[in-house]
Amino acid sequence: MATLVALAAVFVPGGDAFGYRFYWRTVDDSPLPVAADAARWDPAVWGPGRTLQFVVADSPGWTEPWEDARGEEQEPPFASPAGVIPFARKALAYWSAPASTDIHWAVTGVGGELHAERDHVNAIRMHPFGHGASYAHIWDRNGVIVECDVSLNPRHTQDLEGRALEVLIHEFGHCLGLAHSAMFPTWDTWGWRHAFRPALWDADPVMSYGYLPEPALTPDDRIGASLLRPAPGWLDRVGSIAGQVTVDGRPARYVPVFATLISGEEVVASANTFTNGEGFFAIEGLSPGGYLLAAGAMGDISGNSSLVDRGATLGSTDQYLLEPVRVAAGQVTRVPPISLRAGREASPFRRE
């Protein structure tokens, strides 16, 4: 979950193709932008090659018992605020590891009892209660990001090598400027993963609310991060796929489109984006090669309810294009319209 503090509401006129899910200027649930229009950090705060610093808030939540959603008292998450530092550093390292990114950030120590406000300090703090969600507060100035504060629910610190680490990686992804991506279309109408997982997909992106067998970044996550903070020369080595999706002849609004890189007989990587309000899409940051495309309604709306509020197409068939689409470095490959028909509805099942 992420909260973007808005100074002014701004909107984009229709007609352009939008990719992935970034924050756009000051509005969390704005129309979907291409990477060039995404909200980025103020270079004066976090410029190329520089290190963004976080501190752990010296608040009592880290070391006090807490009540879970059933009202039962649980043990303190940590023995001291300093115990949070290795945990946070490990989560940050997932984003700084890809060679395609220019991401340098660090946890420098324990700060004061900081509050979730614009105080020019990027803080990691603990909720005083054991229910609700963990989230990131993103603060901007004149449309650029200047600060990010992460607030953790104590129940999300109970498995430091598994679910808790995944949650913190997810929230730091919001701090980069990434919004929620789509889950891959392998959920049934009750919100459970099918026992048989198609060969095209396995783990959902960490920036989705989907299935992740262990804390990790998927190709979708790495591409999104690289588009926001690319390593020198990376953008020259990747290309894009653009097109439009329709359902019964009308634009398919805010439906996910998936591109899966294939090499020989092996599936290498998958990335996804959403169409915009006119059904156009652009999947950026793709390595050269042949890709299979798929499109269809969201299998689950968790994490993307703002798109539903904007009139996302929720009832349609899935469409798989089995003829590979070729991507070349520095080029946009445009594909013919992808035609869907009215069909299944997205699941109303929502995850935290």
The 8 nearest C-alpha neighbors of each residue, nearest first, counted from 0:
[[1, 134, 133, 135, 132, 2, 170, 302],
 [2, 0, 135, 134, 136, 173, 3, 170],
 [1, 3, 136, 135, 137, 4, 0, 134],
 [4, 2, 137, 27, 136, 5, 138, 1],
 [3, 5, 138, 137, 2, 6, 25, 139],
 [6, 4, 25, 7, 26, 3, 8, 139],
 [5, 7, 25, 4, 8, 139, 140, 141],
 [8, 6, 5, 9, 25, 26, 142, 141],
 [7, 9, 26, 25, 10, 5, 6, 29],
 [10, 8, 7, 11, 26, 25, 24, 29],
 [9, 11, 12, 29, 8, 30, 26, 23],
 [10, 12, 13, 30, 9, 29, 32, 31],
 [13, 11, 10, 14, 15, 30, 276, 9],
 [14, 12, 15, 11, 277, 276, 275, 16],
 [13, 15, 277, 16, 12, 279, 276, 275],
 [16, 14, 13, 17, 279, 275, 12, 280],
 [17, 15, 280, 279, 281, 275, 14, 18],
 [16, 18, 32, 33, 31, 280, 281, 275],
 [19, 17, 33, 281, 272, 282, 32, 280],
 [18, 20, 272, 273, 21, 271, 180, 223],
 [21, 19, 178, 180, 31, 179, 177, 18],
 [20, 22, 177, 178, 37, 176, 23, 19],
 [21, 23, 38, 27, 176, 37, 178, 177],
 [24, 22, 37, 38, 26, 25, 21, 32],
 [23, 25, 142, 38, 26, 22, 143, 37],
 [24, 26, 5, 142, 23, 6, 7, 27],
 [27, 25, 29, 28, 5, 23, 24, 8],
 [26, 28, 3, 22, 29, 25, 23, 2],
 [29, 27, 305, 26, 30, 306, 22, 31],
 [28, 30, 26, 27, 31, 23, 10, 22],
 [31, 29, 32, 11, 28, 275, 10, 276],
 [30, 32, 17, 20, 275, 29, 18, 33],
 [33, 31, 17, 36, 18, 37, 34, 23],
 [32, 34, 17, 18, 35, 36, 37, 16],
 [33, 35, 37, 36, 226, 32, 227, 18],
 [34, 36, 33, 37, 32, 227, 226, 38],
 [37, 35, 34, 33, 32, 23, 38, 24],
 [38, 36, 23, 34, 21, 35, 22, 32],
 [37, 39, 24, 23, 22, 143, 176, 36],
 [40, 38, 143, 144, 37, 176, 41, 227],
 [39, 41, 144, 143, 145, 45, 42, 44],
 [40, 42, 44, 43, 143, 144, 145, 45],
 [43, 41, 46, 45, 44, 40, 47, 39],
 [42, 44, 41, 45, 46, 40, 145, 47],
 [45, 43, 42, 41, 145, 46, 40, 51],
 [46, 44, 42, 51, 43, 49, 40, 41],
 [45, 47, 42, 49, 43, 44, 48, 41],
 [48, 46, 49, 101, 45, 42, 228, 102],
 [47, 49, 46, 101, 50, 103, 102, 45],
 [48, 50, 46, 47, 45, 103, 51, 104],
 [51, 49, 103, 104, 52, 45, 48, 105],
 [52, 50, 104, 45, 105, 103, 49, 53],
 [51, 53, 105, 104, 106, 50, 107, 121],
 [54, 52, 106, 121, 122, 105, 107, 51],
 [53, 55, 122, 108, 109, 106, 110, 107],
 [56, 54, 109, 123, 122, 110, 108, 57],
 [55, 57, 110, 124, 112, 113, 58, 111],
 [58, 56, 112, 111, 110, 109, 80, 55],
 [57, 59, 112, 56, 60, 61, 124, 125],
 [60, 58, 61, 62, 63, 57, 125, 127],
 [59, 61, 125, 63, 58, 127, 62, 126],
 [60, 62, 77, 59, 76, 80, 63, 125],
 [61, 63, 75, 77, 78, 60, 59, 79],
 [62, 64, 75, 60, 61, 59, 65, 74],
 [65, 63, 75, 74, 73, 72, 62, 66],
 [66, 64, 73, 72, 129, 128, 63, 67],
 [67, 65, 72, 70, 71, 129, 73, 128],
 [66, 68, 129, 70, 69, 71, 130, 72],
 [67, 69, 130, 70, 129, 66, 71, 131],
 [70, 68, 67, 71, 66, 72, 130, 129],
 [69, 71, 66, 67, 68, 72, 129, 65],
 [72, 70, 66, 67, 69, 73, 68, 65],
 [71, 73, 66, 65, 64, 70, 67, 74],
 [72, 74, 65, 64, 66, 71, 75, 67],
 [73, 75, 64, 76, 65, 72, 63, 62],
 [76, 74, 64, 63, 62, 77, 61, 73],
 [75, 77, 61, 156, 62, 153, 74, 157],
 [78, 76, 62, 79, 61, 75, 82, 80],
 [77, 79, 62, 82, 80, 75, 76, 61],
 [80, 78, 81, 77, 82, 62, 61, 83],
 [81, 79, 82, 83, 61, 57, 55, 77],
 [80, 82, 79, 83, 84, 109, 108, 55],
 [83, 81, 80, 79, 84, 77, 78, 85],
 [82, 84, 81, 86, 80, 85, 87, 77],
 [83, 85, 87, 86, 82, 81, 88, 106],
 [86, 84, 88, 87, 83, 89, 82, 81],
 [87, 85, 89, 83, 84, 88, 90, 159],
 [88, 86, 90, 84, 89, 85, 83, 91],
 [89, 87, 85, 91, 90, 86, 84, 106],
 [88, 90, 92, 86, 87, 91, 85, 93],
 [91, 89, 168, 87, 92, 88, 93, 167],
 [92, 90, 88, 93, 89, 94, 87, 95],
 [91, 93, 95, 89, 94, 90, 96, 88],
 [94, 92, 91, 96, 90, 95, 216, 89],
 [93, 95, 92, 96, 91, 97, 102, 224],
 [94, 96, 102, 92, 93, 103, 97, 91],
 [95, 97, 93, 94, 92, 98, 100, 102],
 [98, 96, 99, 100, 95, 94, 221, 93],
 [97, 99, 100, 96, 230, 101, 95, 225],
 [100, 98, 230, 97, 225, 233, 229, 101],
 [101, 99, 230, 229, 225, 98, 102, 228],
 [100, 102, 230, 228, 229, 48, 103, 47],
 [103, 101, 95, 100, 104, 228, 94, 48],
 [102, 104, 50, 95, 51, 49, 101, 48],
 [105, 103, 51, 50, 52, 102, 91, 106],
 [104, 106, 52, 107, 53, 51, 88, 50],
 [107, 105, 53, 54, 108, 52, 88, 84],
 [106, 108, 54, 105, 53, 52, 109, 84],
 [109, 107, 54, 106, 55, 110, 84, 81],
 [108, 110, 55, 54, 56, 57, 81, 80],
 [111, 109, 56, 54, 57, 55, 108, 112],
 [110, 112, 57, 113, 56, 109, 58, 55],
 [113, 111, 57, 58, 56, 114, 110, 59],
 [114, 112, 111, 56, 115, 122, 110, 57],
 [113, 115, 116, 112, 118, 56, 122, 124],
 [116, 114, 148, 113, 117, 136, 122, 118],
 [117, 115, 114, 118, 148, 138, 113, 136],
 [116, 118, 119, 138, 146, 115, 120, 114],
 [117, 119, 120, 116, 114, 146, 115, 121],
 [120, 118, 117, 146, 121, 145, 116, 147],
 [119, 121, 118, 122, 146, 53, 54, 117],
 [122, 120, 53, 148, 147, 146, 54, 52],
 [121, 123, 148, 54, 53, 55, 120, 56],
 [122, 124, 149, 55, 56, 150, 148, 54],
 [125, 123, 150, 56, 122, 149, 151, 55],
 [124, 126, 151, 60, 150, 152, 61, 127],
 [125, 127, 152, 128, 151, 150, 60, 153],
 [126, 128, 60, 125, 129, 65, 153, 152],
 [129, 127, 126, 130, 65, 66, 152, 153],
 [130, 128, 67, 66, 153, 154, 152, 68],
 [129, 131, 68, 128, 67, 132, 152, 154],
 [130, 132, 129, 133, 152, 351, 128, 68],
 [133, 131, 152, 134, 351, 130, 0, 151],
 [132, 134, 151, 152, 150, 0, 131, 135],
 [133, 135, 0, 1, 150, 149, 170, 132],
 [134, 136, 149, 1, 148, 170, 2, 150],
 [137, 135, 2, 148, 147, 3, 1, 149],
 [136, 138, 147, 3, 146, 135, 4, 2],
 [139, 137, 146, 4, 144, 145, 147, 136],
 [138, 140, 144, 143, 145, 142, 141, 137],
 [139, 141, 142, 143, 144, 145, 138, 6],
 [142, 140, 143, 139, 6, 25, 24, 144],
 [141, 143, 24, 140, 25, 139, 38, 144],
 [144, 142, 139, 41, 140, 40, 39, 38],
 [145, 143, 139, 40, 41, 39, 138, 146],
 [144, 146, 139, 41, 138, 40, 44, 143],
 [147, 145, 138, 121, 144, 137, 119, 120],
 [146, 148, 137, 121, 136, 174, 138, 149],
 [149, 147, 122, 136, 121, 135, 123, 115],
 [150, 148, 135, 123, 134, 124, 122, 136],
 [151, 149, 124, 125, 134, 133, 123, 135],
 [152, 150, 133, 125, 126, 153, 124, 149],
 [151, 153, 133, 126, 155, 154, 129, 132],
 [154, 152, 155, 156, 129, 151, 76, 126],
 [153, 155, 156, 152, 157, 129, 67, 130],
 [156, 154, 163, 153, 152, 157, 151, 166],
 [155, 157, 163, 154, 153, 158, 159, 76],
 [156, 158, 155, 154, 159, 163, 76, 153],
 [159, 157, 163, 161, 160, 162, 156, 155],
 [158, 160, 163, 164, 161, 156, 157, 86],
 [161, 159, 158, 164, 163, 162, 214, 165],
 [162, 160, 158, 164, 163, 159, 214, 213],
 [161, 163, 165, 164, 158, 166, 160, 159],
 [164, 162, 155, 156, 158, 159, 166, 165],
 [163, 165, 167, 159, 166, 161, 162, 160],
 [164, 166, 214, 162, 168, 163, 167, 169],
 [167, 165, 169, 163, 164, 168, 162, 170],
 [166, 168, 170, 164, 169, 165, 90, 171],
 [167, 169, 90, 165, 171, 166, 170, 164],
 [170, 168, 166, 172, 167, 171, 206, 205],
 [171, 169, 167, 173, 172, 168, 135, 134],
 [170, 172, 174, 168, 173, 169, 167, 175],
 [173, 171, 169, 175, 170, 174, 177, 168],
 [172, 174, 177, 176, 170, 171, 175, 178],
 [173, 175, 171, 172, 176, 147, 170, 137],
 [176, 174, 172, 173, 177, 171, 224, 227],
 [175, 177, 173, 174, 22, 21, 39, 38],
 [178, 176, 21, 173, 172, 175, 20, 22],
 [177, 179, 21, 20, 173, 22, 180, 176],
 [180, 178, 206, 207, 302, 20, 303, 177],
 [181, 179, 207, 206, 20, 178, 19, 182],
 [182, 180, 207, 183, 255, 179, 271, 297],
 [183, 181, 203, 209, 207, 184, 180, 204],
 [182, 184, 185, 203, 181, 200, 298, 186],
 [185, 183, 298, 186, 182, 297, 295, 299],
 [184, 186, 183, 192, 193, 187, 196, 298],
 [187, 185, 192, 191, 190, 184, 298, 193],
 [186, 188, 189, 190, 191, 193, 192, 185],
 [187, 189, 346, 190, 186, 345, 191, 298],
 [190, 188, 187, 191, 348, 346, 186, 347],
 [189, 191, 188, 187, 348, 186, 346, 192],
 [192, 190, 186, 189, 187, 193, 188, 185],
 [191, 193, 186, 185, 194, 187, 190, 210],
 [192, 194, 195, 186, 185, 196, 191, 187],
 [193, 195, 192, 196, 191, 185, 197, 186],
 [196, 194, 193, 197, 192, 185, 198, 201],
 [195, 197, 193, 194, 198, 201, 185, 200],
 [198, 196, 199, 200, 195, 201, 185, 193],
 [197, 199, 200, 196, 201, 266, 265, 195],
 [198, 200, 197, 266, 259, 201, 269, 196],
 [201, 199, 198, 197, 202, 183, 196, 269],
 [200, 202, 203, 196, 199, 198, 197, 183],
 [201, 203, 211, 210, 200, 204, 212, 217],
 [202, 204, 210, 209, 182, 211, 183, 205],
 [205, 203, 206, 207, 217, 220, 219, 202],
 [204, 206, 207, 169, 216, 203, 220, 217],
 [207, 205, 179, 204, 180, 169, 220, 208],
 [208, 206, 180, 179, 204, 209, 205, 181],
 [209, 207, 302, 301, 350, 206, 182, 210],
 [208, 210, 207, 203, 182, 211, 204, 205],
 [209, 211, 203, 202, 212, 208, 192, 182],
 [210, 212, 202, 213, 203, 209, 214, 205],
 [213, 211, 210, 202, 214, 215, 161, 201],
 [214, 212, 211, 215, 161, 165, 162, 160],
 [215, 213, 165, 161, 164, 211, 212, 216],
 [216, 214, 213, 217, 205, 93, 165, 211],
 [215, 217, 220, 205, 221, 218, 204, 93],
 [216, 218, 220, 219, 204, 221, 215, 205],
 [217, 219, 221, 220, 268, 222, 270, 269],
 [220, 218, 270, 217, 222, 221, 204, 223],
 [221, 219, 223, 217, 218, 222, 216, 204],
 [222, 220, 218, 224, 223, 219, 225, 217],
 [221, 223, 225, 219, 224, 220, 284, 218],
 [224, 222, 220, 226, 225, 221, 219, 227],
 [223, 225, 221, 227, 222, 226, 228, 220],
 [226, 224, 229, 100, 222, 228, 227, 223],
 [227, 225, 223, 224, 229, 228, 34, 222],
 [226, 228, 224, 225, 229, 223, 34, 39],
 [229, 227, 225, 101, 100, 226, 224, 102],
 [230, 228, 225, 100, 101, 226, 99, 233],
 [229, 231, 100, 101, 99, 233, 232, 228],
 [232, 230, 233, 229, 234, 101, 99, 100],
 [231, 233, 235, 234, 230, 236, 229, 99],
 [234, 232, 236, 235, 230, 231, 99, 229],
 [233, 235, 236, 237, 232, 229, 284, 329],
 [236, 234, 233, 232, 329, 237, 328, 238],
 [235, 237, 328, 233, 234, 329, 232, 286],
 [238, 236, 328, 286, 285, 284, 234, 235],
 [239, 237, 328, 329, 330, 285, 327, 284],
 [238, 240, 283, 331, 282, 285, 332, 284],
 [239, 241, 332, 282, 331, 281, 333, 283],
 [242, 240, 281, 333, 280, 332, 334, 282],
 [243, 241, 334, 333, 280, 279, 336, 335],
 [242, 244, 279, 336, 278, 280, 337, 245],
 [245, 243, 337, 278, 251, 336, 338, 250],
 [246, 244, 250, 251, 338, 249, 248, 339],
 [245, 247, 339, 340, 249, 248, 251, 338],
 [248, 246, 340, 249, 339, 245, 341, 338],
 [247, 249, 246, 245, 250, 338, 339, 340],
 [248, 250, 245, 246, 247, 251, 278, 244],
 [251, 249, 245, 278, 277, 252, 246, 244],
 [250, 252, 245, 278, 246, 244, 312, 254],
 [251, 253, 276, 311, 278, 312, 254, 275],
 [254, 252, 274, 311, 273, 275, 276, 306],
 [253, 255, 296, 273, 274, 252, 295, 297],
 [256, 254, 273, 272, 294, 295, 297, 274],
 [255, 257, 294, 272, 271, 293, 273, 254],
 [256, 258, 271, 293, 292, 270, 294, 259],
 [259, 257, 292, 270, 269, 291, 290, 271],
 [260, 258, 269, 290, 291, 268, 261, 270],
 [259, 261, 290, 268, 267, 289, 266, 269],
 [262, 260, 266, 267, 265, 289, 290, 259],
 [263, 261, 265, 264, 266, 267, 260, 289],
 [264, 262, 265, 261, 266, 289, 267, 260],
 [263, 265, 262, 266, 261, 267, 260, 198],
 [266, 264, 262, 263, 261, 267, 260, 198],
 [265, 267, 261, 260, 268, 262, 199, 264],
 [268, 266, 260, 261, 265, 262, 269, 259],
 [267, 269, 260, 259, 218, 266, 270, 261],
 [270, 268, 259, 258, 260, 218, 219, 257],
 [271, 269, 219, 258, 257, 218, 259, 268],
 [272, 270, 257, 256, 258, 219, 255, 19],
 [271, 273, 19, 18, 256, 255, 282, 257],
 [274, 272, 255, 253, 254, 256, 19, 18],
 [273, 275, 280, 253, 278, 279, 254, 252],
 [274, 276, 278, 253, 277, 279, 17, 252],
 [275, 277, 252, 278, 253, 274, 13, 279],
 [278, 276, 250, 275, 279, 252, 14, 13],
 [277, 279, 250, 251, 274, 252, 244, 275],
 [280, 278, 243, 16, 274, 275, 277, 242],
 [281, 279, 274, 16, 17, 241, 242, 243],
 [280, 282, 241, 18, 16, 240, 17, 283],
 [283, 281, 240, 239, 18, 272, 241, 280],
 [282, 284, 239, 285, 281, 238, 240, 18],
 [283, 285, 237, 238, 222, 239, 286, 226],
 [286, 284, 237, 238, 283, 239, 287, 326],
 [285, 287, 237, 288, 238, 284, 236, 328],
 [288, 286, 327, 326, 328, 237, 285, 238],
 [289, 287, 326, 325, 286, 290, 260, 327],
 [288, 290, 325, 323, 324, 260, 261, 326],
 [291, 289, 260, 324, 323, 259, 258, 261],
 [290, 292, 323, 259, 258, 321, 320, 324],
 [293, 291, 258, 320, 257, 319, 290, 259],
 [292, 294, 319, 257, 318, 256, 320, 258],
 [295, 293, 256, 318, 317, 255, 257, 319],
 [296, 294, 317, 316, 254, 315, 255, 318],
 [295, 297, 313, 254, 315, 314, 298, 312],
 [296, 298, 299, 345, 254, 300, 255, 313],
 [299, 297, 345, 184, 186, 346, 296, 300],
 [298, 300, 346, 297, 345, 301, 347, 348],
 [299, 301, 303, 304, 297, 302, 347, 346],
 [302, 300, 349, 303, 299, 350, 208, 304],
 [301, 303, 179, 304, 208, 300, 207, 0],
 [304, 302, 300, 305, 301, 306, 179, 307],
 [303, 305, 307, 306, 300, 302, 308, 301],
 [306, 304, 308, 307, 303, 28, 309, 302],
 [307, 305, 309, 308, 304, 311, 303, 253],
 [306, 308, 311, 304, 310, 309, 305, 303],
 [309, 307, 305, 306, 310, 304, 311, 303],
 [310, 308, 306, 307, 311, 305, 276, 253],
 [311, 309, 307, 308, 312, 306, 252, 253],
 [310, 312, 307, 252, 253, 306, 313, 309],
 [311, 313, 252, 251, 314, 296, 254, 310],
 [314, 312, 296, 345, 344, 311, 297, 315],
 [313, 315, 344, 343, 342, 341, 312, 296],
 [316, 314, 342, 341, 340, 343, 296, 295],
 [315, 317, 342, 340, 339, 295, 341, 343],
 [318, 316, 295, 294, 315, 319, 339, 296],
 [317, 319, 294, 293, 295, 339, 316, 320],
 [320, 318, 293, 292, 321, 317, 294, 291],
 [321, 319, 292, 322, 291, 293, 318, 323],
 [320, 322, 291, 323, 319, 292, 293, 324],
 [321, 323, 320, 324, 291, 290, 292, 289],
 [324, 322, 290, 291, 289, 321, 325, 320],
 [325, 323, 290, 289, 291, 322, 326, 292],
 [324, 326, 289, 288, 323, 290, 327, 332],
 [327, 325, 287, 288, 238, 332, 289, 324],
 [328, 326, 287, 238, 330, 329, 325, 288],
 [329, 327, 237, 238, 236, 330, 287, 235],
 [328, 330, 238, 235, 237, 327, 236, 331],
 [329, 331, 238, 328, 327, 332, 239, 326],
 [332, 330, 239, 240, 238, 333, 241, 329],
 [333, 331, 240, 239, 241, 326, 330, 334],
 [332, 334, 241, 242, 240, 331, 335, 239],
 [333, 335, 242, 241, 332, 336, 240, 324],
 [334, 336, 337, 242, 333, 243, 244, 241],
 [337, 335, 243, 244, 338, 242, 334, 245],
 [336, 338, 244, 245, 243, 335, 339, 318],
 [339, 337, 245, 246, 244, 336, 340, 247],
 [340, 338, 246, 316, 245, 315, 247, 318],
 [339, 341, 246, 247, 315, 316, 342, 338],
 [342, 340, 315, 314, 316, 246, 247, 339],
 [343, 341, 315, 316, 314, 340, 344, 317],
 [342, 344, 314, 315, 316, 345, 341, 313],
 [345, 343, 314, 313, 346, 342, 315, 296],
 [344, 346, 298, 313, 299, 297, 296, 347],
 [345, 347, 299, 188, 348, 298, 344, 190],
 [346, 348, 349, 345, 300, 299, 301, 188],
 [349, 347, 346, 190, 299, 189, 350, 301],
 [350, 348, 301, 347, 351, 300, 299, 302],
 [351, 349, 301, 208, 348, 302, 209, 190],
 [350, 132, 349, 208, 131, 301, 0, 302]]
